[in-house]
Amino acid sequence: MLKFLSKVRIEFNALDPRLASCMEFLAQCNARKAKESNPACQVQVKRRTDDHPPQITVTFVNGVEEVFDGTQTTAQTIRNMILEKGQYLQTEQMFREAGEKWPVVIPDEELSMHAPGTKPRKAEDKK
C-alpha cells in the first residue's frame, strides 16, 4: 500500500471516540511489510487537542493529495482506495514508458469487433 504513497499524515485527538479508523490505518502503515514496500514514505502523526475530527491525508507518488474523514471511512476502505488508485498509476506509468498515449481511447468501431481467434457473436446471442 505505501509503495504508491510519498507521505501519510494522520491527525486525531487521543480522547476522541471516533479515532478507531485512524489507529487501524496507522497500524497498517507501521506494519513491516508496508514499510518495506516503500521505506521513503513519510508517516506523520499529529496528536490534536481540539475537536477537529480524525483525518487521514495521503500524498501519492505523483503528488496528488487525498484527504479522508476518519470518522466516516474505515481503514480498509482507505487502503482499498489507495491500492486501486495505485494500480491505475502503475498502468499509466507503464503506458507512458512504452511511448503510448494515456489515457487509452478505444474507437467505437473497435469495441464491436471480435477478437482474433474467437467466433463472432450471432445476432440472436447479442440480445
N, C-alpha and C positions, 0 to 999 in steps of 0.2 A: 504494500500500500504506500509506504513512504517513498518508494523509488520514483513516483510520479510527482512528488512534492519537494519544494525547496524550503518551505517554512510552515510550521504549525503553531498557532497561538491559541491557548486555551485559557479562558477567563471565567472565574467563578468566585462566589463568596462561599467559604467553607461551611457557613451556617445555613446556607440556602438549601431547603429540602429538595429542590429541583436539579441538583447537580449530578445526579446519577449518570446521565449521558456523558457529561464531560469527564467524569472519573473513569468510566469504562473506556472512552476513546483515548484518554491519557495512558491507561494500562496497555491498550493495543499499540500505541506509539512507542511505549517503552519496552515492548517485547523484543527479545533478542533477534528473532527472525526479521522483524520490521526494521530494527536499527541496522542490521547487516545489509538489508536491501538498499539503503541509502544513508551511509554514515554522515554525509554532508548536510542532511536535512536538519534544520534547527527546530527543536521542540521547545517552545517557551510557555511557561505557566505564569499567569498573573492572578494572584490571590487578591480579590477585591474585598473592600469593607463596606461598600454601599449596596443599594438594592438593584444594581444592574443585573439583568438576567444572565444566566450562564450562556457562554458564547464560544463557538469554535470557529476560528478563521484559518483557512488553508490557502497557501500560495502554491500553485502548480509550477513545474519547471519552466513553463513558457511565460510565467509572470502573471497569469490570470489568478485573481483572488476571489474566493468564495467564503461567505460568512453563513454559518449555520446557527440557528436558535437552539441552544442546548436544552431548552425546556420542552420543545416540540418535536425534536428529531432524535431518534435513537442512534447510538453509536454505530450499530450495524448498518443502518440506513446511510449514514455519512460515509462509512467505509465502502459500501457498495457503490455509492455515487462517485467516490474517488476512483475506484477501480474501473468503473465504466468510462469515465472521462479519460483516465489514463490509457486505456486500450485505444480510445479514439485518437489520443495524442501519438501513440506508437504507430498507429496506422497512417496518420497524416505524415509523420516523420519518414516512414518507410517509402511512401509515395514520392515525397519531395526529394529524398536521396536518390531515387530511381529516375528523377527528372520528369516525373509525371505531374499533371495539373492536380490541384486539390481545391475544392472537393471534386470528386469524380462525378461527371454528369453523363448519364447513360441516355442516349437519344430514345424517344418513344418507340421508334420503329425497331430498335434492337431489343427492347423489352419483350416484344411479341414474337421474336424469332425463337425457334427451338435450338437447343444446344447441339453441336455436332456429336454424332454417336447416339442420339436419342430419337425416339419416334415423335413426329409431330402430333399434337393433340387433335382428335377428331372434333368436329363441330358439336356433336352431342355431348362430348366429355367436358366441354367448356361451360356447360350450363350448370 
